[in-house]
């Protein structure tokens, strides 16, 4: 099944992302507010393109999987409105450049192979599941006592994930389409790693999504 393959074949990416300086600083509660907000800004760029393309797709496999309940841009908008006074810095600008390149890669890949979008969806929806484990650290680090500023990180839902898993397994059954999804997921994880790298140090280095 495609979801089992995705978990198995992207395990190394999960381990790599957990070991990024950004994630380690978040876990140690030393991450700066500017870098946290920078991540939200970068992810909004990525998800705006991905969700718009998913919602507008007429591909039967995509429509079999996508549901409007998976939309995250409004949640990011709530958080970014809350942090509106936090200025963007050079590190955030670097992350935004990476995010824009990823958004362009999503658009290009989906034009050629709409089913690829499901690999990107797996990466981004999976990140919200991981975010559930980090919510307490974000709350404590930035003193977010009423849930505001945590809307995106707190948006993971195990029932929603299980339902998406079932739809993905039912819809993506043949090997060529599974390979499209797996390739896109690899591209997605690489781009997220580059985004977090840009947020982790000023002398960031990037790899081009898809390389």
Secondary structure, DSSP 8 states (H G I E B T S, - for coil): -HHHHHHHHTHHHHHHHHTSHHHHHHHTT---HHHHHHHHHHHHHHHHHHHHHHHH---HHHHHH--GGG--HHHHHHHHHHTTTS---HHHHHHHHHHHHHHHHHHHHHHH-GGGHHHHHHHHHHHHHHHHHHHHHHHHHHT--SSTT-TTTT---HHHHHHHHHHHHHH--SHHHHHHHHHHHHHHHHHHHHHHHHHH-SS-----TT-
